[in-house]
Amino acid sequence: MKKYTELVNELTEKFTNKEYVIDQLSNSMEHYDETSFAMHMKRETGIDQSVFRAIYKSWSKLSGQVKNQNAYGWDKWLDQFSRLLPFGWAGADGLK
């Protein structure tokens, strides 16, 4: 039987970087402050921490209602940060 960490690693390898960020925004933000979010996301995606600091700061300004609405559209919301990535979100997947 596979260990839990092995299963988690397999799942995260199947996500694009943007999908992984969406997963964290949807399911795990209560576990992070700005620094721990930026460090964790850098480790998982290879994207510079400054991008995730900007994402965290913007996310923290959203209302609780918006943060918890599945229909909000994290994919579209994250597009505003693609300018911080040399090749946008699509190019970011080569950084893993």
C-alpha positions as CSV (number, residue, x, y, z in Angstrom):
1,M,0.0,0.0,0.0
2,K,1.3,3.5,-0.9
3,K,2.1,5.9,1.8
4,Y,0.0,9.1,2.1
5,T,2.9,11.3,1.0
6,E,3.5,9.2,-2.1
7,L,-0.1,9.6,-3.1
8,V,0.0,13.4,-2.5
9,N,3.2,13.6,-4.6
10,E,1.5,11.8,-7.4
11,L,-1.5,14.1,-7.3
12,T,0.6,17.3,-7.3
13,E,2.7,16.1,-10.2
14,K,-0.5,15.8,-12.3
15,F,-1.5,19.4,-11.5
16,T,-0.3,22.3,-13.6
17,N,1.3,25.0,-11.5
18,K,-1.8,27.1,-11.9
19,E,-4.1,24.2,-10.9
20,Y,-2.0,23.6,-7.8
21,V,-2.3,27.3,-6.8
22,I,-6.1,27.1,-7.3
23,D,-6.2,24.0,-5.2
24,Q,-4.4,25.8,-2.4
25,L,-6.6,28.9,-2.7
26,S,-9.7,26.7,-2.5
27,N,-8.7,24.3,0.2
28,S,-5.7,25.3,2.3
29,M,-5.3,29.0,2.8
30,E,-6.2,28.8,6.5
31,H,-2.9,27.0,7.1
32,Y,-0.7,29.8,5.7
33,D,0.5,33.3,6.5
34,E,2.1,35.2,3.7
35,T,5.6,33.9,4.3
36,S,4.7,30.2,4.6
37,F,2.4,30.4,1.6
38,A,5.2,32.0,-0.6
39,M,7.8,29.5,0.7
40,H,5.6,26.4,0.2
41,M,4.4,27.5,-3.3
42,K,8.0,28.2,-4.4
43,R,9.0,24.8,-3.2
44,E,6.1,23.1,-5.0
45,T,6.1,25.1,-8.3
46,G,9.6,26.6,-8.7
47,I,8.0,30.0,-9.2
48,D,9.6,33.0,-7.4
49,Q,8.2,33.8,-4.0
50,S,7.5,37.4,-5.0
51,V,4.6,36.1,-7.2
52,F,3.0,34.3,-4.3
53,R,3.5,37.2,-2.0
54,A,1.5,39.3,-4.5
55,I,-1.2,36.6,-4.8
56,Y,-1.4,36.3,-1.0
57,K,-1.7,40.0,-0.4
58,S,-4.5,40.3,-3.1
59,W,-6.2,37.2,-1.7
60,S,-6.2,38.6,1.8
61,K,-8.1,41.6,0.6
62,L,-11.0,39.5,-0.7
63,S,-14.2,39.2,1.4
64,G,-14.8,35.9,3.1
65,Q,-17.8,35.4,0.9
66,V,-15.8,35.7,-2.3
67,K,-13.0,33.4,-1.0
68,N,-15.5,30.7,-0.3
69,Q,-17.5,30.8,-3.5
70,N,-16.6,28.0,-5.8
71,A,-18.1,29.9,-8.7
72,Y,-15.8,32.9,-8.2
73,G,-13.4,31.7,-10.8
74,W,-9.9,31.4,-9.3
75,D,-8.6,30.6,-12.8
76,K,-9.6,33.9,-14.2
77,W,-8.6,35.7,-11.0
78,L,-5.1,34.3,-11.2
79,D,-4.7,35.7,-14.7
80,Q,-4.0,39.1,-13.3
81,F,-0.7,37.7,-11.9
82,S,0.5,36.2,-15.2
83,R,2.3,39.5,-15.9
84,L,4.7,38.6,-13.0
85,L,5.7,35.4,-14.8
86,P,8.2,35.6,-17.7
87,F,6.0,33.4,-19.9
88,G,2.7,33.6,-18.1
89,W,1.1,30.6,-16.3
90,A,1.5,28.3,-19.3
91,G,5.3,28.9,-19.2
92,A,5.4,28.4,-15.5
93,D,4.9,24.6,-15.7
94,G,8.4,24.2,-17.0
95,L,9.7,25.4,-13.7
96,K,8.7,22.3,-11.7
